[in-house]
Amino acid sequence: MNQSALSINRSEIDWVHLRHEEASAFVPCRARPGPSHARLQSGHTVEPRAVKIPPHIVAIDDDPSMRQAIADYLADNDLRVTTLASSRDLAEVMARETIDLLLLELRLPGEGGMEIARKLREESALPIIILTGRKDEADRVIALETGADDYLTKPCSPRELLARIRAVLRRCRLELRQGRPEGVRAYRFDCWEFNLSTRRLAATDGRQVTLTNGEFSLLVALLASSQRVLTRDQLLDLSRLHNDEVFNRSIDVQIVRLRRKIEVDPARPRYIKTERGAGYRFDLPVETVY
């Protein structure tokens, strides 16, 4: 591989020592002890300082120093980062974690970046930014036509990379507000991430909550209609479990059980509020991940 294409351009910005100058956009729910980031091996996740769940970036690059530099810089700017040396472990990471954006090198051992992008675009709307040493116009055109959302060549400024990541994430959020694309992968609220494919409800402090089928479906219905009042009949209909435990037991009992599992004080809930004579409302803003 052309090492000059992967080298850091010191005349622009130092990847390793540059730190973000803006205040964090995330409001911590609880202070987390420990360093702002840790050194990592391939496949490990770097945790940012903020504890409210930030976007999760997966970077695939066969150069260890580049993986480390990307991970350190993005983690210092309040992004979660998982690095991989090839596509071999990507499917496992996608099955286990919620991913917001993929950074992808085209020159990879085994399956190349272009093929990875093509396969992903056929089955998901996951945002993809190509970060590569290949500068040919033909490569750029093919990658963008294949479905990549942006294309950036090495060496590059880490500030520019961060700006492009944020721009692609903003564009995706705008598409969500406009009603596209379809297929929810996860919901995020407060300090919780609710992964629908793994059915995992996890908090930033490491807690994981096990939900019954009825509780799972009710929470999905509430989060999908956050800050709107849903009647008991609407909840029964949206949960689609008329023949399951939601039908056999009252919605009220299911709501009580959900509150016990996710509320700090179930007697004075912050999340699931009761609207007397009407129904229930999930009271916090919810981020949808597609």
C-alpha contacts under 8 A as a table, 3 or more apart, distances in Angstrom:
res1	aa1	res2	aa2	distance
2	N	5	A	5.57
2	N	6	L	7.12
2	N	133	G	7.87
3	Q	6	L	5.20
3	Q	7	S	6.21
4	S	7	S	5.08
5	A	133	G	4.83
5	A	134	R	7.79
5	A	154	K	5.72
5	A	155	P	6.21
6	L	63	D	7.89
6	L	66	M	7.32
6	L	133	G	6.19
6	L	154	K	5.86
6	L	155	P	6.03
7	S	154	K	7.59
7	S	155	P	6.10
8	I	14	D	7.34
8	I	15	W	7.24
8	I	155	P	5.66
8	I	156	C	7.49
9	N	12	E	5.67
9	N	13	I	6.88
9	N	14	D	7.40
9	N	155	P	5.75
9	N	156	C	6.94
9	N	157	S	7.68
10	R	13	I	5.66
10	R	14	D	5.53
12	E	156	C	7.84
12	E	157	S	6.10
13	I	18	L	7.06
13	I	157	S	5.79
13	I	158	P	6.91
13	I	159	R	7.94
14	D	17	H	5.79
14	D	18	L	5.73
14	D	158	P	7.96
15	W	18	L	5.89
15	W	69	A	5.87
15	W	70	I	7.53
15	W	73	Y	6.55
15	W	157	S	7.72
15	W	158	P	6.07
16	V	69	A	5.71
16	V	72	D	6.88
16	V	73	Y	6.64
18	L	73	Y	7.39
19	R	73	Y	7.11
19	R	76	D	6.56
19	R	77	N	7.63
20	H	76	D	6.77
20	H	77	N	5.88
24	S	27	V	7.58
24	S	50	A	7.63
24	S	77	N	7.48
24	S	78	D	6.92
26	F	50	A	6.30
26	F	51	V	7.92
26	F	52	K	6.25
26	F	54	P	7.50
26	F	78	D	7.82
27	V	50	A	7.13
27	V	51	V	7.84
27	V	52	K	6.46
28	P	31	A	6.51
28	P	50	A	5.47
28	P	51	V	5.12
28	P	52	K	5.34
29	C	51	V	6.31
29	C	52	K	6.09
29	C	190	D	7.42
29	C	191	C	6.52
30	R	51	V	6.63
31	A	50	A	7.85
31	A	51	V	7.08
32	R	49	R	7.50
32	R	50	A	7.81
32	R	51	V	6.80
32	R	205	D	7.93
35	P	38	A	6.93
35	P	49	R	7.59
36	S	47	E	7.19
36	S	48	P	5.67
36	S	49	R	4.73
36	S	75	A	7.80
36	S	76	D	6.91
37	H	46	V	5.96
37	H	47	E	5.72
37	H	48	P	5.92
37	H	49	R	7.22
37	H	72	D	6.98
37	H	75	A	6.48
37	H	76	D	7.04
38	A	46	V	6.18
38	A	47	E	7.48
38	A	72	D	7.93
39	R	46	V	7.66
39	R	68	Q	7.56
39	R	72	D	7.78
40	L	44	H	5.85
40	L	45	T	7.26
40	L	46	V	6.99
40	L	68	Q	7.15
41	Q	44	H	5.70
42	S	64	P	7.77
42	S	67	R	7.87
42	S	82	T	7.95
42	S	83	T	5.48
42	S	84	L	5.21
42	S	85	A	6.27
43	G	82	T	6.02
43	G	83	T	5.13
43	G	84	L	5.00
43	G	85	A	7.73
43	G	89	D	7.85
44	H	82	T	5.73
44	H	83	T	6.47
45	T	80	R	6.98
45	T	81	V	5.49
45	T	82	T	4.37
45	T	83	T	7.02
46	V	71	A	6.68
46	V	72	D	7.66
46	V	75	A	6.31
46	V	80	R	5.96
46	V	81	V	5.30
46	V	82	T	6.52
47	E	75	A	6.37
47	E	79	L	7.69
47	E	80	R	5.52
47	E	81	V	7.19
48	P	51	V	7.56
48	P	75	A	4.84
48	P	76	D	6.20
48	P	77	N	7.39
48	P	78	D	4.99
48	P	79	L	6.07
48	P	80	R	6.05
49	R	75	A	7.85
49	R	76	D	7.41
49	R	78	D	6.47
50	A	53	I	7.73
50	A	54	P	7.88
50	A	78	D	6.41
51	V	54	P	7.94
51	V	191	C	7.12
51	V	204	T	5.99
51	V	205	D	7.92
52	K	190	D	6.59
52	K	191	C	5.04
52	K	192	W	8.00
52	K	204	T	6.89
53	I	188	R	7.42
53	I	190	D	7.84
53	I	191	C	6.05
53	I	192	W	7.16
53	I	193	E	7.27
53	I	204	T	6.81
54	P	78	D	6.60
54	P	79	L	5.65
54	P	80	R	6.47
55	P	79	L	5.63
55	P	80	R	6.17
55	P	99	I	7.54
55	P	100	D	5.73
55	P	101	L	7.94
56	H	79	L	6.19
56	H	80	R	4.60
56	H	81	V	5.86
56	H	82	T	7.66
56	H	98	T	7.06
56	H	99	I	5.20
56	H	100	D	5.22
56	H	101	L	6.80
57	I	79	L	6.98
57	I	80	R	5.97
57	I	81	V	4.86
57	I	82	T	6.36
57	I	99	I	6.22
57	I	100	D	5.94
57	I	101	L	5.05
57	I	102	L	5.87
57	I	103	L	7.21
58	V	81	V	5.75
58	V	82	T	4.77
58	V	83	T	5.75
58	V	84	L	7.51
58	V	99	I	6.92
58	V	101	L	6.47
58	V	102	L	4.93
58	V	103	L	6.08
59	A	67	R	7.13
59	A	70	I	7.87
59	A	81	V	7.25
59	A	82	T	6.30
59	A	83	T	4.81
59	A	84	L	6.23
59	A	102	L	5.91
59	A	103	L	4.47
59	A	104	L	6.03
60	I	67	R	7.63
60	I	83	T	5.89
60	I	84	L	4.73
60	I	85	A	5.63
60	I	86	S	5.96
60	I	87	S	7.09
60	I	102	L	7.74
60	I	103	L	6.20
60	I	104	L	5.13
60	I	105	E	6.17
61	D	64	P	7.51
61	D	66	M	7.20
61	D	67	R	6.19
61	D	83	T	7.61
61	D	84	L	6.46
61	D	85	A	5.19
61	D	86	S	6.64
61	D	104	L	6.68
61	D	105	E	5.37
61	D	108	L	6.95
62	D	67	R	7.74
62	D	84	L	7.67
62	D	85	A	4.52
62	D	86	S	6.40
62	D	105	E	7.90
62	D	107	R	7.94
62	D	108	L	6.08
62	D	109	P	7.43
63	D	66	M	5.36
63	D	67	R	6.28
63	D	85	A	7.31
64	P	67	R	5.07
64	P	68	Q	6.17
64	P	85	A	7.64
65	S	68	Q	5.10
65	S	69	A	6.09
66	M	69	A	5.07
66	M	70	I	6.06
67	R	70	I	5.28
67	R	71	A	6.06
67	R	83	T	6.20
67	R	84	L	7.83
68	Q	71	A	5.12
68	Q	72	D	6.04
69	A	72	D	5.27
69	A	73	Y	6.15
70	I	73	Y	5.40
70	I	74	L	6.03
70	I	158	P	7.95
71	A	74	L	5.47
71	A	75	A	5.89
71	A	81	V	5.69
71	A	82	T	7.37
71	A	83	T	7.14
72	D	75	A	5.30
72	D	76	D	6.15
73	Y	76	D	5.15
73	Y	77	N	6.52
73	Y	158	P	7.40
74	L	77	N	5.02
74	L	78	D	6.64
74	L	79	L	5.48
74	L	80	R	7.41
74	L	81	V	7.01
74	L	162	L	7.16
75	A	78	D	5.24
75	A	79	L	4.91
75	A	80	R	5.83
75	A	81	V	6.43
76	D	79	L	7.36
84	L	87	S	7.17
84	L	89	D	7.22
84	L	90	L	7.54
85	A	108	L	7.98
86	S	89	D	7.15
86	S	90	L	7.78
86	S	108	L	6.30
86	S	109	P	6.59
86	S	110	G	7.61
86	S	111	E	7.78
87	S	90	L	5.07
87	S	91	A	7.75
87	S	111	E	6.81
87	S	116	I	7.42
88	R	91	A	7.36
89	D	92	E	5.41
89	D	93	V	6.37
90	L	93	V	5.14
90	L	94	M	6.13
91	A	94	M	5.13
91	A	95	A	6.14
92	E	95	A	5.12
92	E	96	R	6.20
93	V	96	R	5.13
93	V	97	E	5.66
94	M	97	E	5.35
94	M	98	T	6.52
94	M	99	I	6.66
95	A	98	T	7.95
95	A	197	S	7.37
95	A	198	T	7.12
96	R	198	T	6.69
97	E	195	N	7.59
98	T	185	R	7.20
98	T	186	A	6.78
98	T	195	N	6.63
98	T	289	V	7.93
99	I	102	L	7.54
99	I	126	L	7.65
100	D	126	L	6.69
100	D	127	P	6.93
100	D	169	L	7.73
100	D	289	V	7.20
101	L	126	L	6.13
101	L	127	P	4.87
101	L	128	I	5.85
101	L	129	I	7.60
101	L	165	I	7.88
101	L	169	L	7.67
102	L	126	L	7.31
102	L	127	P	6.27
102	L	128	I	4.80
102	L	129	I	6.21
103	L	128	I	6.09
103	L	129	I	5.00
103	L	130	I	5.86
103	L	131	L	6.27
104	L	113	G	6.27
104	L	128	I	7.12
104	L	129	I	6.22
104	L	130	I	4.80
104	L	131	L	5.62
104	L	132	T	7.37
105	E	108	L	6.68
105	E	113	G	5.78
105	E	130	I	5.96
105	E	131	L	5.22
105	E	132	T	4.77
105	E	133	G	7.83
106	L	112	G	5.77
106	L	113	G	3.90
106	L	114	M	5.91
106	L	130	I	7.16
106	L	131	L	7.63
106	L	132	T	5.92
106	L	134	R	7.55
107	R	112	G	5.97
107	R	113	G	6.34
107	R	132	T	7.35
108	L	111	E	6.61
108	L	112	G	5.13
108	L	113	G	6.41
109	P	112	G	6.78
111	E	115	E	6.68
111	E	116	I	6.97
112	G	115	E	5.55
112	G	116	I	6.42
113	G	116	I	4.99
113	G	117	A	6.16
114	M	117	A	5.19
114	M	118	R	6.22
114	M	143	A	6.43
114	M	146	T	7.66
115	E	118	R	5.01
115	E	119	K	6.19
116	I	119	K	5.33
116	I	120	L	6.17
117	A	120	L	5.21
117	A	121	R	6.08
117	A	128	I	7.35
117	A	143	A	7.80
117	A	146	T	6.88
117	A	147	G	6.79
117	A	148	A	6.76
118	R	121	R	5.31
118	R	122	E	6.42
118	R	146	T	5.63
118	R	147	G	6.79
119	K	122	E	5.28
119	K	123	E	6.78
120	L	123	E	5.43
120	L	124	S	5.72
120	L	125	A	7.75
120	L	126	L	7.35
121	R	124	S	5.36
121	R	125	A	6.22
121	R	126	L	7.33
121	R	146	T	7.60
121	R	147	G	5.96
125	A	181	P	7.15
125	A	290	Y	6.84
126	L	290	Y	7.27
127	P	148	A	7.21
127	P	149	D	6.18
127	P	168	V	7.21
127	P	169	L	7.71
127	P	172	C	7.69
128	I	147	G	7.71
128	I	148	A	5.01
128	I	149	D	5.39
128	I	150	D	6.94
129	I	148	A	5.92
129	I	149	D	5.68
129	I	150	D	4.78
129	I	151	Y	5.74
129	I	152	L	7.39
129	I	165	I	7.65
130	I	143	A	7.69
130	I	148	A	6.76
130	I	150	D	6.22
130	I	151	Y	4.65
130	I	152	L	5.95
130	I	153	T	7.94
131	L	151	Y	6.27
131	L	152	L	4.91
131	L	153	T	5.64
131	L	154	K	6.81
132	T	135	K	7.74
132	T	152	L	6.58
132	T	153	T	5.01
132	T	154	K	5.69
133	G	153	T	5.43
133	G	154	K	4.87
133	G	155	P	7.35
134	R	139	D	7.09
134	R	153	T	6.64
134	R	154	K	7.90
135	K	139	D	7.22
135	K	140	R	7.42
135	K	153	T	6.19
136	D	139	D	5.39
136	D	140	R	6.61
137	E	140	R	5.08
137	E	141	V	6.18
138	A	141	V	5.17
138	A	142	I	6.08
139	D	142	I	5.22
139	D	143	A	6.02
140	R	143	A	5.25
140	R	144	L	6.20
140	R	151	Y	6.49
141	V	144	L	5.29
141	V	145	E	6.05
142	I	145	E	5.09
142	I	146	T	5.92
143	A	146	T	4.99
143	A	147	G	6.53
143	A	148	A	5.69
143	A	151	Y	7.65
144	L	147	G	5.31
144	L	148	A	4.71
144	L	149	D	6.52
144	L	150	D	6.88
144	L	151	Y	7.33
145	E	148	A	7.14
148	A	151	Y	7.25
149	D	168	V	7.07
150	D	164	R	7.79
150	D	168	V	7.81
152	L	156	C	7.57
152	L	161	L	7.71
153	T	156	C	6.47
156	C	160	E	7.22
156	C	161	L	7.30
157	S	160	E	5.22
157	S	161	L	6.45
158	P	161	L	4.96
158	P	162	L	6.10
159	R	162	L	5.14
159	R	163	A	6.10
160	E	163	A	4.98
160	E	164	R	6.10
161	L	164	R	5.16
161	L	165	I	6.19
162	L	165	I	5.12
162	L	166	R	6.23
163	A	166	R	5.16
163	A	167	A	6.08
164	R	167	A	4.91
164	R	168	V	6.15
165	I	168	V	5.30
165	I	169	L	6.24
166	R	169	L	5.10
166	R	170	R	6.09
167	A	170	R	5.09
167	A	171	R	6.17
168	V	171	R	5.05
168	V	172	C	6.22
169	L	172	C	5.09
169	L	173	R	6.25
170	R	173	R	5.11
170	R	174	L	6.27
171	R	174	L	5.09
171	R	175	E	6.38
172	C	175	E	5.06
172	C	176	L	6.35
173	R	176	L	5.00
173	R	177	R	6.35
174	L	177	R	5.11
174	L	178	Q	6.32
175	E	178	Q	5.01
175	E	179	G	6.39
175	E	180	R	5.38
175	E	181	P	6.96
176	L	179	G	5.07
176	L	180	R	5.09
176	L	181	P	6.48
176	L	288	T	7.96
177	R	180	R	7.45
179	G	182	E	7.75
181	P	290	Y	7.21
182	E	290	Y	7.06
183	G	290	Y	5.78
184	V	187	Y	7.84
184	V	196	L	7.70
184	V	288	T	6.84
184	V	289	V	5.98
184	V	290	Y	4.53
185	R	195	N	6.31
185	R	196	L	5.70
185	R	197	S	6.56
185	R	288	T	7.81
185	R	289	V	5.55
185	R	290	Y	5.01
186	A	193	E	7.05
186	A	194	F	5.43
186	A	195	N	4.43
186	A	196	L	5.44
186	A	197	S	7.85
186	A	288	T	6.14
186	A	289	V	4.99
186	A	290	Y	6.90
187	Y	193	E	5.95
187	Y	194	F	5.10
187	Y	195	N	6.69
187	Y	196	L	7.92
187	Y	223	L	7.21
187	Y	286	V	6.57
187	Y	287	E	5.64
187	Y	288	T	4.77
187	Y	289	V	5.98
188	R	191	C	7.56
188	R	192	W	5.68
188	R	193	E	4.54
188	R	194	F	6.18
188	R	286	V	5.72
188	R	287	E	4.99
188	R	288	T	6.56
188	R	289	V	7.82
189	F	192	W	5.36
189	F	193	E	6.68
189	F	284	L	6.99
189	F	285	P	6.58
189	F	286	V	4.94
189	F	287	E	6.39
190	D	284	L	7.60
191	C	203	A	5.50
191	C	204	T	5.70
192	W	201	L	6.86
192	W	202	A	5.63
192	W	203	A	4.43
192	W	204	T	6.58
193	E	200	R	7.92
193	E	201	L	5.82
193	E	202	A	5.45
193	E	203	A	6.39
194	F	199	R	7.03
194	F	200	R	5.81
194	F	201	L	4.43
194	F	202	A	6.54
195	N	198	T	5.68
195	N	199	R	5.46
195	N	200	R	5.21
195	N	201	L	6.42
196	L	199	R	4.70
196	L	200	R	6.92
197	S	200	R	7.95
199	R	216	F	7.61
200	R	208	Q	7.11
200	R	209	V	7.20
200	R	210	T	7.32
201	L	208	Q	5.72
201	L	209	V	5.43
201	L	210	T	7.19
202	A	206	G	6.70
202	A	207	R	5.69
202	A	208	Q	4.38
202	A	209	V	6.37
203	A	206	G	5.58
203	A	207	R	5.22
203	A	208	Q	6.44
204	T	207	R	7.22
209	V	261	K	6.84
209	V	262	I	7.79
211	L	214	G	7.81
211	L	215	E	5.58
211	L	216	F	5.59
212	T	215	E	5.16
212	T	216	F	6.02
213	N	216	F	5.13
213	N	217	S	6.22
213	N	245	E	7.77
214	G	217	S	5.30
214	G	218	L	6.12
214	G	239	S	7.65
214	G	241	L	7.11
214	G	244	D	7.22
214	G	245	E	5.85
214	G	246	V	5.42
214	G	254	Q	7.29
215	E	218	L	5.14
215	E	219	L	6.05
215	E	254	Q	6.30
215	E	255	I	7.80
215	E	257	R	7.80
215	E	258	L	6.34
216	F	219	L	5.31
216	F	220	V	6.27
217	S	220	V	5.08
217	S	221	A	6.25
217	S	239	S	4.93
217	S	240	R	7.66
217	S	241	L	7.74
218	L	221	A	5.08
218	L	222	L	6.21
218	L	235	L	6.77
218	L	238	L	7.84
218	L	239	S	5.53
218	L	254	Q	7.94
219	L	222	L	5.07
219	L	223	L	6.03
219	L	258	L	7.89
220	V	223	L	5.25
220	V	224	A	6.00
220	V	239	S	7.62
221	A	224	A	5.26
221	A	225	S	6.46
221	A	235	L	6.68
221	A	238	L	5.79
221	A	239	S	6.04
222	L	225	S	5.32
222	L	226	S	5.84
222	L	230	L	7.79
222	L	235	L	7.87
222	L	281	R	6.97
222	L	282	F	5.75
223	L	226	S	4.90
223	L	282	F	6.57
223	L	286	V	6.58
225	S	228	R	5.70
225	S	230	L	7.94
225	S	282	F	7.55
226	S	281	R	6.80
226	S	282	F	4.96
226	S	283	D	6.45
226	S	284	L	6.85
226	S	285	P	6.52
226	S	286	V	6.46
227	Q	281	R	5.81
227	Q	282	F	5.31
227	Q	283	D	4.87
227	Q	284	L	6.48
227	Q	285	P	6.96
228	R	281	R	5.53
228	R	282	F	6.99
228	R	283	D	7.86
229	V	275	E	7.26
229	V	278	A	7.32
229	V	279	G	6.28
229	V	280	Y	5.47
229	V	281	R	4.55
229	V	282	F	7.76
230	L	234	Q	5.83
230	L	235	L	6.34
230	L	278	A	7.44
230	L	279	G	5.46
230	L	280	Y	5.43
230	L	281	R	6.21
231	T	234	Q	5.07
231	T	235	L	6.25
231	T	278	A	5.70
231	T	279	G	4.23
231	T	280	Y	6.50
232	R	235	L	5.06
232	R	236	L	6.21
232	R	251	I	6.47
232	R	279	G	5.74
232	R	280	Y	7.67
233	D	236	L	5.06
233	D	237	D	6.19
234	Q	237	D	5.01
234	Q	238	L	5.95
235	L	238	L	5.09
235	L	239	S	5.85
235	L	251	I	7.72
236	L	239	S	5.36
236	L	240	R	6.46
236	L	241	L	6.92
236	L	242	H	6.63
236	L	246	V	7.06
236	L	247	F	7.28
236	L	251	I	7.55
237	D	240	R	5.38
237	D	241	L	7.67
237	D	242	H	7.52
239	S	242	H	7.91
241	L	244	D	5.01
241	L	245	E	7.22
241	L	246	V	6.10
241	L	247	F	6.65
242	H	245	E	7.82
242	H	246	V	6.53
242	H	247	F	4.80
243	N	246	V	7.68
243	N	247	F	5.86
243	N	248	N	7.42
244	D	247	F	5.68
244	D	248	N	6.51
245	E	248	N	4.90
245	E	249	R	5.85
246	V	249	R	5.38
246	V	250	S	6.39
246	V	251	I	6.24
246	V	254	Q	7.15
247	F	250	S	6.77
247	F	251	I	7.92
249	R	253	V	6.82
249	R	254	Q	7.55
250	S	253	V	5.42
250	S	254	Q	6.73
251	I	254	Q	5.13
251	I	255	I	6.17
252	D	255	I	5.10
252	D	256	V	6.27
253	V	256	V	5.13
253	V	257	R	6.36
254	Q	257	R	5.13
254	Q	258	L	6.20
255	I	258	L	5.05
255	I	259	R	6.17
255	I	272	I	7.87
256	V	259	R	5.17
256	V	260	R	6.34
256	V	266	P	7.68
257	R	260	R	5.13
257	R	261	K	6.49
258	L	261	K	5.22
258	L	262	I	6.35
259	R	262	I	5.39
259	R	263	E	5.09
259	R	266	P	5.20
259	R	269	P	7.04
259	R	272	I	7.14
260	R	263	E	5.98
260	R	265	D	7.85
260	R	266	P	5.48
263	E	266	P	5.25
263	E	269	P	5.98
263	E	270	R	6.89
263	E	271	Y	6.98
264	V	269	P	7.50
265	D	268	R	5.42
265	D	269	P	5.96
266	P	269	P	5.10
269	P	272	I	6.07
269	P	273	K	6.34
270	R	273	K	6.92
270	R	283	D	7.00
270	R	284	L	7.78
271	Y	282	F	5.44
271	Y	283	D	5.29
271	Y	284	L	6.09
272	I	280	Y	6.68
272	I	281	R	5.72
272	I	282	F	4.59
272	I	283	D	6.16
273	K	280	Y	5.69
273	K	281	R	5.21
273	K	282	F	6.20
273	K	283	D	6.39
274	T	279	G	6.14
274	T	280	Y	4.66
274	T	281	R	6.46
275	E	278	A	5.34
275	E	279	G	5.16
275	E	280	Y	5.45
275	E	281	R	7.00
276	R	279	G	6.52
